[in-house]
Amino acid sequence: MTHSKQDIEKAILALCVARGVGKTICPSDAARALAQEDHTWRALMPSVREVAQSMAQAGQIAIYRKGEAIPDHDVSGVIRLGLPRPL
């Protein structure tokens, strides 16, 4: 089953809000939340990362690596997603 961009955005945002400011989620958490079966979540990962990147560009979330916010265009490698931290 394919999921719309809005479905993925809702899943990412709900998980980030539930975790709270200063805490992060793994993109796979969102993919697993959307997957109908345990073994299908990996196929969702490219879409989750793509949607997360656009959400970061819009300022809805931030992308983190090793606890530091990274530019929204640098989503390769190990990343975490979370609410933007206040300045």
N, C-alpha and C positions, 0 to 999 in steps of 0.2 A: 504494500500500500504506500502510495506517495503522500507526503504531507505538504500542505501549502506553507508558504513563507510565513503567513500569519500564525499557523499552528506552531511552527518552530519558534517564532518570536514569543508567543505566549508561554511556551514551555520554558524557554531560557529565562524570561523575565520572572515568571512565577518561582522558579528555583532560586534565582538570585535574590529576589525579595524575601523569600522564606529563609534564606541563609543570612541575610542582613548585610549592612555596610561593613566593610573590613573583612568579610569572608568571601570565599570564591567557590565556584563549582567547576568541575571538569566538563568540557563539552560532551563527553560520553554520558554524563548524567542526564542531559537533555535528550540525547539520542535514545537512551534506555527508557526514559519516561514516555517517549513517543512510540517506541517499538511495540508491535502487537505480540511478538514472540521474542524470547530471550536471544535467539541467534540472529535476529534481523537488525539489531541496533547499529552494527558496524557499517551497513550500507547507508545509513542516515548521516554518518559523520561528515562527508564533504558538504552536504546541505547545511548542517548545523554550523560548521565553521564559516561558511559563506554568509549565512544569515547573521551570525555573531559579528562578523566583520562589518556588515552594513549597519547593525545596531550600534556598534562602537563609533562608526562614522557619524551617526545621528546623535550621539551622546547619551543613548539609553543605557548602555553598559560600558564597562572598560575591559580591555584585554590585558591580562597580567602574565608576566613570566618572572619566576623567582621573587614574587611579592611586589614587583614594580610594574606600573602601567607601561605598556609598550605602544608604539604607533599602531593604529588600526590597520595599516597595510602590511604589517609584519606578523601574519598569523601562522607561519610555518613552525614546525616543531612543537614542543610541549608548551601549552598555554592553559590559562585558567580564565574563567569569566566571572565578573562580579559587578556590583553597582559601583559607579564612580565614587571615589573618596572625596570628601569635601576638601577644599584647598585650605 
